[in-house]
Amino acid sequence: MPEEEKKNLFEKAIDALTDRDEKEAEAKAQAEAEAAKKKGAEIKARMEAEAKESAAERASATKAAADKAIAAKAAADKAAADRAASMKAAADRAATQRAAVAAAPKKGVVNVRSLHIRKEHSTSSAEVGGLTHGEEVTILETWSDGKNTWARLGPDQWAAIEYNGDTLIKLS
């Protein structure tokens, strides 16, 4: 075999080995790229799943907080309604008691030497009778102008209980 043919065969063998090594390196690189791509996809999928889970947890926490706020407002509204109902009931009881006390006749004793009985609860009203010290009277109703207090003793019969700071009829 001539020298040139030997050289040509040798170069062909080297070229074949080089091509084989390059193909193997390329296949290995391609396999590594696919593995990296697959690992990247797995990481991306895991991150997306974690993001969804985190969003679901935030949504759940937000809903729980809103539910808690609604429940607290409902409890506060109920407490306010209960307080209002309790206050109204107490006011109704007090009004009923005042009405019962006002409706019940009271007794009193004349505390001055003589006392005029008038047609109305006013000193300018006509006199319709009189009382003397120690007489007992039944008071059917009272009226006050903030300074003086009058007692209704009967129809068109009024006498001063307190007048100008003096007690004219002492309640018993």
Residue pairs with C-beta under 8 A, 6 or more apart in sequence:
102 141
102 142
105 138
105 139
105 140
106 138
106 139
106 171
106 172
107 136
107 137
107 138
107 139
107 171
107 172
108 136
108 137
108 139
108 151
108 161
108 169
108 170
108 171
108 172
109 134
109 135
109 136
109 137
109 169
109 170
109 172
110 131
110 132
110 133
110 134
110 135
110 137
110 168
110 169
111 133
111 167
111 168
111 169
111 170
112 133
112 166
112 168
113 132
113 133
114 130
114 131
114 132
114 133
115 130
115 131
115 132
115 159
115 160
115 168
115 169
116 127
116 129
116 130
116 159
117 127
117 128
117 129
117 130
117 131
117 153
117 157
117 158
117 159
118 125
118 126
118 127
118 128
118 157
118 158
118 159
119 125
119 126
119 127
119 128
119 156
119 157
119 158
120 156
120 158
121 143
121 150
121 152
121 158
123 160
123 163
125 158
128 156
128 157
129 157
131 137
131 159
136 172
137 151
137 153
137 159
137 169
138 153
139 151
139 152
139 153
139 161
139 169
139 171
140 151
140 152
140 153
140 154
141 151
141 152
142 149
142 150
142 151
142 152
142 161
143 149
143 150
143 152
143 158
144 150
147 164
148 160
148 162
148 163
148 164
149 160
149 161
149 162
150 158
150 159
150 160
150 161
151 158
151 159
151 160
151 161
151 169
152 158
153 159
159 168
159 169
160 168
160 169
161 167
161 168
161 169
161 171
162 168
